[in-house]
Amino acid sequence: MHACMYVCVCACVCVCVCVLSQEMTGQMLVESADLTIHRLSVKTSLEDESDRAESMLSRPSVYDDTSSELQRVGVIEPQGLHSQNSFRGRGALSRLVSMVVTLRDWAHKSMHEEEERPDSFLERFRGPELQMAPSRISTTGPDPDGSGTNVKVKKKSDVFVLAPADDLYYRWLFVIAAAVLYNWCLLVVRACFDELQTSGFILWMVMDYTSDAIYILDVCVRLRTGFLEQGLLVKDLSKLRDSYVRTLQFKLDVVSILPTDLAYIALGVHTPLLRFNRLARFSRMFEFFDRTETRTNYPNMFRICNLVLYILVIIHWNACIYFAISKSLGFGSDQWVYPNMSDPEFGTLTRSYVYCLYWSTLTLTTIGEMPAPVRDEEYLFVVFDFLVGVLIFATIVGNVGSMISNMNATRAEFQARIDAIKHYMQFRKVSKELEARVIKWFDYLWTNKKAVDEQDVLKNLPNKLRAEIAINVHLETLKKVRIFQDCEAGLLVELVLKLRPQVFSPGDYICRKGDIGKEMYIIKEGRLAVVADDGVTQYALLTSGSCFGEISILNIRGSKMGNRRTANIRSIGYSDLFCLSKDDLMEAVMEYPDAKKVLEERGREILQKEGLLEELTGGLGAEQMEEKVERLEGSLDVLQTRFARLHSEYTATQQRLKQRLTMLERQLRYTGSGFLSDGNESTIDGDGMHSEVNIHF
């Protein structure tokens, strides 16, 4: 389009150039004397104009060859002193050429629009895009024989292969699904209603062979549809062909494109029954429906529409079969079949189809009374219809009930949480004012679509995708946070995954001065005020992207407040915050010391401004502290070694002492038993008294 505009502009300008050239020729003849007189004075301006024109016309462009004559004329045309704002007089042609160059550059720039620059914040997180190395069968090089002759290399051309996840493949599924649906809906009605077939014969021929062409193209598309092997898309055409040929779908596709239309020669062209093999391509329509259900943002609505389509197709087929049975049995032969076509009321094509559709709907839905069948064939058909109708009714009730439940699942779960809170507050006799605040808080969550637990929704995704979704959703907020702007991508992932959303009501205190700090906060939406102890006087206003609370959880050395809050922060209205706990932050920055230093420096600056930072004199620096810790660890290792050595010596000494005592006990027992048997004798007197003979050693 821009090329056409450019060509039109050039054509118009060329006409203007021709006209102006004629005018300039006359003017140059009349004013030749003046030009001779002022030749020296114009020389400098002529050179400047020439340089300017050459610099403008020397820009590379695809249309440079189309304006070479204009360049030559523009360079040699002097600029007049009295015609700066007009295309007449001296220098007019040069200014006209400049205008042409400007238009050409504009057209060239429009044709080569620059791609939209990706966001630098996201680009830093995602990293460089994966570049696939070009695959080649062989490379140009010398002959392996060493002759030095170059062998002609066959470079593997970029094979066109569709990936099942591509948008182009999905659009093709839409085309083939439309062709399949056309055959499923119109072939049967044309086969049963002869008037419809004969009245639009040319249209049906065009539509039929268009769908056949789409079917044949679909076979080619299947041969070029890749599949994943070890996580990579297979582009080997032989593998793709073998994989497709071995499937059942290939056989059905071949059946669906068999040229059964050749039987028109014998049976006539008004026999659509010969094309019923085209119905075998139904799997492509189901595949399109499945992928649409996955891609759409309204899956429940699509499921309902899909179910209605299935039901309408079944009712449509049943109506056509009813008309065909009536035609075979004879129109008007009994009360069950379609009335006699000779009756003007029932003789039109529209009335015939509408009546059959009405009969089919009442029969399959079992909600109306129709004339009772008379013949056995009619009874069998009605029984079959009733069975199908029961299945359809059960399917409708089950699917619609399930869809409605899924549509209201979030609301039902949220309402259950509110009911549980209400029941608890009534049971514990909570004040009406606090109860109203709680209910308003829940109402705010539901009204602003913040009742969904993001962590629970995204828990099945890998951490990388979860982090990327969180960054995209909260990009505007995270870009304003200073600690995120300079941190590494790995730390960014860890911090974003640990953020927990919280919502505060108007007047709520996020933190009070002197409280123990366990979390830091990032404002996503809303306004917070730094207030005095009275809760009214405002010192500062915090808006989206501000973060606070990191001072009390960093344990900055020298802080007079320690790990306590240094200010009172109160929510002015409803505020959405991201909360990051102390444990999560310390765990994240443990492996990123630079980020930790940045946070600590920022905290020291704030504390120093507020006069809450003590000047530490004679303290040890970080490096000295590390050296001291290392010396203590070395001394501790030496002490542990010495203690182990003493413990082993004590154990060995105790063991030797036990052995010596055992040996002494044995010797003493052996010696003592001998003395007692020789020297201690006891006698009993006649009066029964016991006497001992003491042997003195």
C-alpha positions in Angstrom: 0.0 0.0 0.0 2.8 2.4 0.9 4.6 1.4 -2.3 1.6 2.4 -4.3 1.4 5.7 -2.5 5.0 6.3 -3.1 4.7 5.6 -6.8 1.7 8.0 -7.1 3.6 10.7 -5.3 6.6 10.3 -7.6 4.4 10.4 -10.7 2.8 13.6 -9.5 6.1 15.2 -8.7 7.5 14.2 -12.1 4.7 16.1 -13.8 5.4 19.1 -11.6 9.0 18.8 -12.4 8.3 18.9 -16.2 6.1 21.9 -15.8 8.5 23.8 -13.6 11.4 22.9 -16.0 9.6 24.6 -18.8 8.9 27.6 -16.7 12.5 27.6 -15.4 13.8 27.5 -18.9 12.1 30.7 -19.8 13.1 32.4 -16.6 16.7 31.3 -17.1 16.7 32.9 -20.6 15.3 36.1 -19.3 17.5 36.3 -16.2 20.7 35.0 -17.8 22.3 38.5 -17.5 21.5 38.7 -13.8 22.9 35.2 -13.2 26.2 36.2 -15.0 26.5 39.3 -12.8 25.8 37.5 -9.5 27.7 34.3 -10.4 30.4 34.9 -7.8 28.0 35.8 -5.0 25.8 32.7 -5.7 28.7 30.3 -5.9 29.0 29.8 -2.2 25.3 29.2 -1.7 25.3 26.9 -4.7 27.9 24.7 -3.2 26.1 24.6 0.2 22.9 23.7 -1.6 24.7 21.0 -3.6 26.2 19.5 -0.5 22.9 19.5 1.3 21.1 17.9 -1.6 23.8 15.3 -2.0 23.7 14.4 1.7 19.9 14.1 1.6 19.9 12.1 -1.6 22.7 9.7 -0.7 20.6 7.8 1.9 20.3 4.2 0.9 16.8 3.2 -0.2 15.1 0.7 -2.4 13.8 3.6 -4.5 17.1 5.4 -5.1 17.2 4.4 -8.8 13.8 6.0 -9.4 15.0 9.5 -8.4 18.4 9.7 -10.0 17.3 12.4 -12.5 15.7 14.4 -9.7 19.0 14.2 -7.8 21.0 15.5 -10.8 18.5 18.4 -11.3 18.4 19.2 -7.6 22.1 19.5 -7.4 22.6 21.8 -10.3 19.6 24.1 -9.5 20.7 27.1 -7.6 18.6 28.5 -4.7 17.1 31.8 -5.3 17.3 34.6 -2.7 13.8 35.8 -3.1 11.8 32.5 -3.1 12.5 30.7 0.2 8.8 29.9 0.8 7.7 29.3 -2.8 8.1 26.7 -5.6 8.6 29.5 -8.1 11.7 31.4 -9.0 15.3 30.4 -8.3 15.9 27.3 -6.3 12.3 26.1 -6.7 13.3 22.8 -8.3 15.8 22.1 -5.6 13.2 22.6 -2.9 10.8 20.5 -4.8 13.4 17.7 -4.9 13.9 18.1 -1.2 10.1 17.6 -0.7 10.2 14.5 -2.9 13.1 13.1 -0.8 11.1 13.7 2.4 8.1 12.0 1.0 10.2 9.1 -0.2 11.8 8.7 3.2 8.4 8.8 4.8 7.1 6.0 2.5 10.3 4.0 3.0 10.0 4.3 6.8 6.3 3.3 6.7 7.1 0.2 4.7 9.8 -0.9 7.1 8.1 -0.2 10.4 10.2 -1.0 13.4 9.1 -3.8 15.6 7.8 -2.8 19.1 10.6 -2.8 21.6 10.1 -5.2 24.4 10.0 -4.0 27.9 13.5 -3.8 29.3 12.2 -4.9 32.7 10.7 -8.1 31.2 13.7 -8.6 28.9 16.1 -8.6 31.8 14.0 -11.2 33.5 13.4 -13.5 30.5 16.9 -13.3 29.1 17.8 -13.6 25.5 15.6 -15.6 23.1 16.6 -19.1 22.2 18.1 -19.1 18.7 17.8 -22.3 16.9 21.0 -23.3 15.1 20.4 -23.7 11.3 20.3 -27.4 10.4 22.2 -28.5 7.3 22.7 -31.8 5.6 26.2 -30.9 4.7 28.5 -27.9 4.5 30.6 -26.5 1.7 34.1 -27.7 2.0 37.0 -29.3 0.2 36.8 -32.7 -1.4 37.6 -35.4 1.2 40.1 -36.9 -1.3 42.3 -33.9 -0.7 42.1 -32.8 -4.3 41.2 -29.3 -3.1 38.1 -29.1 -5.3 35.0 -27.8 -3.7 32.1 -30.2 -3.6 28.8 -28.7 -4.3 26.9 -28.7 -1.0 23.3 -29.3 -0.7 22.0 -27.1 2.1 19.0 -28.3 3.9 16.3 -25.9 3.0 14.0 -24.6 5.8 11.3 -27.2 5.7 7.8 -25.8 6.2 6.4 -27.8 9.2 3.4 -26.8 11.2 3.5 -27.2 14.9 0.2 -28.2 16.5 0.5 -25.3 18.9 0.9 -22.6 16.2 -1.8 -20.1 15.4 -1.6 -21.0 11.7 -2.4 -24.6 12.5 -5.4 -23.5 14.6 -6.7 -21.4 11.7 -6.4 -24.3 9.4 -8.4 -26.4 11.8 -11.2 -23.8 11.5 -11.2 -24.1 7.7 -11.3 -27.9 7.7 -13.9 -27.9 10.5 -16.1 -25.6 8.5 -15.8 -28.0 5.5 -16.6 -31.1 7.7 -19.6 -29.3 9.3 -20.9 -28.4 5.8 -20.9 -32.0 4.7 -22.5 -33.2 8.0 -25.3 -30.7 7.8 -26.1 -30.4 4.1 -25.4 -33.8 2.5 -28.2 -35.6 4.4 -30.7 -32.8 3.8 -29.9 -32.8 0.1 -30.2 -36.6 0.0 -33.6 -36.6 1.6 -35.2 -33.4 0.1 -34.9 -33.7 -3.7 -36.2 -30.3 -4.3 -33.4 -28.7 -2.4 -30.8 -30.7 -4.4 -32.2 -29.9 -7.8 -32.9 -26.2 -7.1 -29.4 -25.2 -6.2 -27.4 -27.8 -8.2 -24.7 -25.4 -9.4 -24.1 -24.0 -5.9 -23.9 -27.5 -4.4 -21.4 -28.6 -7.0 -19.1 -25.6 -6.2 -19.4 -26.2 -2.5 -18.8 -29.9 -2.8 -15.6 -29.6 -4.8 -14.4 -26.8 -2.7 -14.7 -29.0 0.4 -13.0 -31.8 -1.6 -10.1 -29.4 -2.3 -9.9 -28.5 1.4 -9.9 -32.2 2.3 -6.9 -32.9 -0.1 -5.1 -29.9 1.3 -5.7 -31.2 4.8 -3.9 -34.4 3.9 -0.9 -32.3 2.8 -1.1 -30.4 6.1 -1.1 -33.6 8.1 2.0 -34.7 6.2 3.6 -31.4 7.3 2.4 -31.4 10.9 5.2 -32.0 13.3 5.2 -33.7 16.7 7.4 -33.4 19.7 10.2 -35.9 20.3 12.3 -35.4 23.4 10.8 -31.9 23.7 11.8 -30.8 20.2 9.6 -30.4 17.1 10.4 -33.1 14.5 10.9 -31.7 11.0 12.0 -34.8 9.2 9.4 -35.3 6.5 10.0 -39.1 6.3 9.3 -39.4 10.0 6.3 -37.2 9.7 5.0 -39.3 6.8 5.6 -42.6 8.5 4.0 -41.4 11.7 0.8 -40.2 9.9 0.5 -43.2 7.6 0.5 -45.7 10.5 -2.5 -44.0 12.2 -6.2 -44.9 11.8 -6.9 -41.3 10.9 -4.9 -41.7 7.7 -7.2 -44.6 6.6 -10.2 -42.5 7.3 -8.8 -39.5 5.5 -8.1 -41.7 2.4 -11.7 -43.0 2.6 -13.0 -39.4 2.8 -11.3 -38.4 -0.4 -12.2 -41.4 -2.5 -13.7 -40.2 -5.8 -17.1 -41.7 -5.3 -18.5 -38.9 -7.5 -17.5 -40.9 -10.5 -20.6 -43.0 -9.9 -22.6 -39.9 -11.0 -22.0 -41.2 -14.5 -24.2 -44.2 -13.9 -26.6 -42.9 -11.2 -26.9 -39.3 -12.1 -25.6 -36.1 -10.5 -28.6 -35.8 -8.1 -27.5 -38.6 -5.8 -25.7 -36.9 -2.8 -25.6 -40.3 -1.0 -22.5 -41.0 -3.0 -20.6 -38.4 -1.1 -21.4 -39.7 2.4 -17.8 -41.0 2.7 -16.9 -37.3 3.3 -18.3 -37.6 6.7 -15.3 -39.8 7.8 -13.3 -36.6 8.4 -15.3 -35.8 11.6 -12.2 -36.0 13.9 -10.8 -32.7 12.6 -14.0 -31.0 13.7 -13.7 -32.4 17.2 -10.0 -31.4 17.3 -11.0 -27.9 16.4 -13.6 -27.8 19.2 -11.1 -29.1 21.8 -8.4 -26.6 20.9 -11.0 -23.8 20.9 -12.2 -24.8 24.4 -8.5 -24.6 25.5 -7.8 -21.3 23.9 -11.0 -19.4 24.7 -11.4 -17.1 27.7 -15.0 -18.3 28.1 -14.8 -22.1 28.2 -18.2 -22.6 29.9 -20.0 -20.6 27.3 -18.3 -22.4 24.5 -19.2 -25.8 26.1 -22.8 -24.8 26.2 -22.7 -23.6 22.5 -20.9 -26.8 21.5 -23.5 -28.9 23.3 -26.4 -27.1 21.6 -24.7 -27.6 18.2 -24.5 -31.3 18.8 -28.1 -31.5 19.7 -29.2 -29.4 16.7 -27.2 -31.7 14.4 -28.8 -34.8 15.9 -32.3 -33.3 15.6 -31.5 -32.2 12.0 -30.5 -35.7 11.0 -33.5 -37.3 12.7 -35.8 -34.9 10.8 -34.2 -35.8 7.5 -34.5 -39.6 8.3 -38.1 -39.1 9.2 -38.8 -37.4 5.9 -37.0 -40.2 4.0 -39.0 -42.9 5.8 -42.2 -41.1 5.0 -41.2 -40.8 1.4 -40.4 -44.5 1.2 -43.7 -45.5 2.9 -45.7 -43.0 1.0 -46.7 -39.4 2.0 -50.1 -39.4 3.7 -50.4 -43.2 3.8 -51.2 -43.1 7.5 -51.4 -40.6 10.4 -47.7 -41.0 11.4 -45.9 -40.2 8.2 -45.5 -36.8 6.6 -48.8 -35.5 5.1 -49.5 -35.8 1.4 -47.3 -33.4 -0.7 -50.2 -32.7 -3.0 -51.8 -30.6 -0.2 -50.7 -27.0 -0.9 -50.2 -26.4 2.8 -47.5 -29.2 3.0 -46.2 -29.0 -0.5 -43.5 -26.4 -0.1 -39.8 -27.2 0.7 -39.8 -24.9 3.7 -42.9 -26.3 5.3 -41.6 -29.9 4.7 -38.3 -29.2 6.5 -39.9 -27.2 9.3 -42.6 -29.8 10.0 -40.0 -32.6 10.1 -37.7 -30.6 12.4 -40.7 -29.9 14.7 -41.6 -33.6 14.8 -38.0 -34.5 15.5 -37.6 -32.0 18.3 -40.8 -33.1 20.0 -39.9 -36.8 19.7 -36.3 -36.5 20.9 -37.1 -34.2 23.8 -40.2 -36.3 24.7 -42.1 -33.1 25.6 -44.9 -33.3 23.1 -47.5 -35.6 21.7 -47.3 -36.8 18.1 -49.5 -39.2 16.1 -48.9 -42.8 17.1 -47.1 -45.1 14.7 -49.0 -47.6 12.7 -46.5 -50.0 11.0 -43.7 -52.0 12.5 -41.1 -49.9 10.8 -42.6 -46.8 12.4 -42.7 -48.4 15.8 -39.0 -49.4 15.6 -38.0 -45.9 14.5 -40.0 -44.2 17.3 -38.5 -46.6 19.9 -35.1 -45.7 18.7 -35.9 -42.0 18.8 -37.2 -42.3 22.3 -34.0 -44.0 23.5 -31.9 -41.3 21.8 -34.1 -38.7 23.3 -33.6 -40.1 26.8 -29.8 -40.0 26.3 -30.0 -36.5 24.9 -32.1 -35.3 27.8 -29.8 -36.9 30.3 -26.8 -35.4 28.6 -28.4 -31.9 28.5 -29.3 -32.0 32.2 -25.9 -33.4 33.3 -23.8 -31.1 31.1 -25.7 -27.9 31.8 -25.8 -28.6 35.5 -22.1 -29.2 35.5 -21.4 -26.1 33.5 -23.6 -23.9 35.8 -21.8 -25.3 38.8 -18.4 -24.6 37.3 -19.5 -21.1 36.4 -20.6 -20.4 39.9 -17.9 -22.4 41.7 -15.8 -19.3 42.6 -18.9 -17.4 43.9 -20.1 -20.4 45.8 -16.7 -20.9 47.5 -16.4 -17.2 48.3 -20.0 -17.2 49.7 -19.2 -20.2 51.9 -16.2 -18.3 53.4 -18.4 -15.2 54.1 -21.1 -17.4 55.7 -18.5 -19.1 57.9 -17.1 -15.7 59.1 -20.7 -14.4 59.8 -21.6 -17.5 61.8 -18.4 -17.2 63.8 -18.9 -13.5 64.5 -22.5 -14.1 65.6 -21.4 -17.0 67.8 -18.7 -14.9 69.5 -21.0 -11.9 69.7 -18.7 -9.6 67.8 -19.8 -5.9 67.7 -22.0 -4.8 64.9 -19.5 -2.1 63.8 -16.7 -4.7 63.4 -19.0 -7.1 61.7 -20.0 -4.4 59.2 -16.3 -3.7 58.5 -15.6 -7.3 57.8 -18.6 -7.6 55.4 -17.5 -4.5 53.6 -14.0 -5.9 53.2 -15.4 -9.1 51.6 -17.6 -7.0 49.4 -14.6 -5.0 48.2 -12.7 -8.2 47.4 -15.6 -9.6 45.3 -16.4 -6.3 43.6 -12.8 -5.7 42.5 -12.3 -9.4 41.5 -9.7 -10.0 44.2 -11.3 -12.9 45.9 -9.3 -15.5 44.0 -6.2 -17.0 45.7 -3.4 -16.4 43.2 -1.1 -18.9 44.9 -3.7 -21.6 44.7 -4.6 -20.9 41.0 -0.9 -20.9 39.9 0.3 -23.7 42.1 0.4 -26.2 39.2 2.8 -24.1 37.1 6.6 -24.3 37.3 8.3 -21.5 39.2 9.6 -19.9 36.1 6.1 -19.5 34.5 4.6 -18.5 37.8 7.2 -15.7 38.2 6.7 -14.5 34.7 2.9 -14.4 35.1 3.3 -12.5 38.3 5.7 -10.0 36.8 3.4 -9.5 33.8 0.3 -9.0 35.9 2.0 -6.7 38.4 4.5 -5.1 36.0 3.5 -1.5 36.5 3.9 -1.9 40.3 7.1 -3.8 40.3 8.8 -1.4 37.8 8.3 1.4 40.4 10.0 -0.6 43.2 13.6 0.5 43.4 14.9 -2.7 44.9 13.6 -4.7 41.9 15.0 -2.4 39.3 18.7 -3.2 40.0 18.4 -6.8 41.3 19.5 -9.8 39.4 17.0 -11.9 37.5 17.4 -14.9 39.8 16.7 -12.8 42.9 13.7 -11.2 41.1 12.2 -14.7 40.5 12.6 -15.7 44.2 11.2 -12.4 45.5 8.2 -12.4 43.2 7.3 -16.0 44.1 7.4 -15.1 47.8 5.1 -12.1 47.6 1.7 -12.5 49.2 -1.1 -10.1 48.4 -3.0 -8.5 51.3 -5.9 -6.0 51.3 -6.4 -3.4 54.1 -9.6 -1.5 54.8 -9.8 2.3 55.3 -8.2 3.3 58.6 -6.3 0.1 59.2 -2.8 0.3 60.6 -0.4 -1.6 58.5 2.3 -1.2 61.2 2.7 0.9 64.4 5.9 2.5 65.7 7.6 0.1 68.1 6.1 -3.1 66.9 8.3 -6.0 66.1 9.0 -6.0 62.4 8.3 -9.4 60.7 7.3 -8.3 57.2 8.0 -5.6 54.6 5.4 -4.3 52.2 5.1 -3.1 48.6 2.1 -0.9 47.7 0.3 -2.2 44.6 -2.7 0.0 44.7 -4.0 2.6 47.1 -2.6 5.3 49.4 -1.0 5.0 52.8 -0.1 7.8 55.2 2.8 8.0 57.6 1.0 9.4 60.6 2.0 10.6 64.1 1.1 8.7 67.3 -2.3 10.5 67.3 -3.2 8.8 64.0 -4.3 12.1 62.4 -1.2 14.2 61.7 0.3 13.1 58.3 4.0 13.3 57.7 4.2 11.7 54.3 2.0 9.9 51.6 3.0 6.6 50.1 1.6 5.6 46.7 1.8 2.7 44.3 5.3 1.3 44.0 6.5 2.4 47.4 8.0 -0.1 49.8 8.4 0.1 53.5 9.1 -2.0 56.5 12.5 -3.3 55.3 14.4 -1.5 58.0 13.0 -3.4 60.9 13.6 -6.8 59.2 17.1 -6.2 58.1 18.5 -5.8 61.6 20.8 -2.9 60.6 23.8 -2.6 62.9 23.6 0.6 64.9 19.9 1.1 64.7 18.4 2.6 67.8 15.1 0.8 67.1 16.6 -2.6 66.6 14.0 -4.7 64.8 11.1 -2.5 65.8 9.0 -0.3 63.5 10.1 3.3 63.1 6.8 4.8 62.0 3.1 4.5 62.0 1.6 3.7 58.6 -2.1 3.8 58.1 -4.3 3.0 55.1 -6.4 6.0 53.8 -8.7 3.9 51.7 -8.7 0.3 50.5 -5.1 -0.6 49.8 -3.7 -3.6 48.0 -0.2 -4.5 49.3 2.4 -7.2 48.6 3.8 -8.7 51.8 7.3 -10.2 52.1 8.1 -11.9 55.4 11.5 -11.6 57.1 12.3 -15.3 56.7 11.5 -15.2 53.0 13.6 -12.1 52.4 16.6 -13.4 54.3 16.4 -16.7 52.5 16.2 -14.9 49.1 19.1 -12.4 49.7 21.4 -15.0 51.4 22.7 -16.0 48.0 22.8 -12.4 46.7 25.0 -10.4 49.0 25.1 -7.4 46.6 21.3 -7.0 46.9 21.5 -7.3 50.6 24.1 -4.5 50.8 21.9 -2.3 48.7 19.0 -2.8 51.1 21.1 -2.2 54.1 22.6 1.0 52.6 19.1 2.3 51.9 18.0 1.5 55.4 21.1 3.2 56.9 20.3 6.3 54.8 16.7 6.4 56.1 17.8 5.8 59.7 20.5 8.5 59.5 18.0 11.0 58.2 15.7 10.3 61.1 18.5 10.3 63.6 18.0 6.7 64.6 21.4 5.4 63.6 24.1 5.3 66.3 27.7 6.1 65.3 29.8 3.1 66.2 33.4 4.0 67.2 36.1 1.5 67.5 33.8 -1.2 66.1 35.0 -3.9 63.9 34.5 -3.8 60.3 33.0 -6.5 58.3 36.3 -7.8 57.2 37.8 -7.7 60.7 34.8 -9.5 62.0 35.2 -12.2 59.4 38.8 -12.6 60.4 37.9 -12.8 64.0 35.3 -15.4 63.3 37.8 -17.4 61.3 40.3 -17.3 64.2 37.7 -18.4 66.6 36.7 -21.3 64.4 40.4 -22.3 64.2 40.8 -22.1 68.0 37.7 -24.1 68.4 39.0 -26.8 66.1 42.3 -27.0 68.1 40.4 -27.3 71.4 38.2 -30.0 70.0 41.3 -31.9 68.8 42.9 -31.6 72.2 39.8 -32.6 74.0 39.4 -35.7 71.9 43.0 -36.6 72.6 42.5 -36.2 76.4 39.3 -38.2 76.3 41.1 -41.1 74.5 43.9 -41.0 77.0 41.5 -41.0 79.9 39.6 -44.0 78.4 42.8 -45.9 78.0 44.0 -45.2 81.5 40.7 -46.2 83.0 40.8 -49.4 81.1 44.3 -50.3 82.4 43.2 -49.5 86.0 40.2 -51.8 85.7 42.4 -54.6 84.5 44.9 -54.2 87.4 42.1 -54.2 90.0 40.6 -57.3 88.4 44.0 -59.1 88.7 44.5 -58.1 92.3 41.0 -59.3 93.3 41.7 -62.7 91.7 45.0 -63.0 93.6 43.5 -62.0 96.9 40.6 -64.4 96.5 43.0 -67.3 95.8 45.3 -66.6 98.7 42.5 -65.9 101.2 40.6 -69.2 100.5 43.8 -71.2 101.5 44.3 -69.5 104.8 40.6 -70.0 105.9 40.7 -73.8 105.2 43.9 -74.4 107.4 43.5 -72.0 110.4 39.9 -71.7 111.3 38.6 -74.8 113.2 35.4 -74.8 115.2 34.2 -77.3 117.9 31.0 -77.9 119.8 31.1 -78.5 123.4 28.9 -80.8 125.2 26.5 -78.1 126.4 26.0 -77.1 122.8 28.1 -73.9 122.9 30.1 -73.0 119.8 33.8 -72.3 120.3 36.4 -71.2 117.9 40.1 -71.7 117.8 41.7 -68.4 116.8 44.8 -68.8 114.9 46.9 -65.7 115.1 48.9 -64.9 112.0 
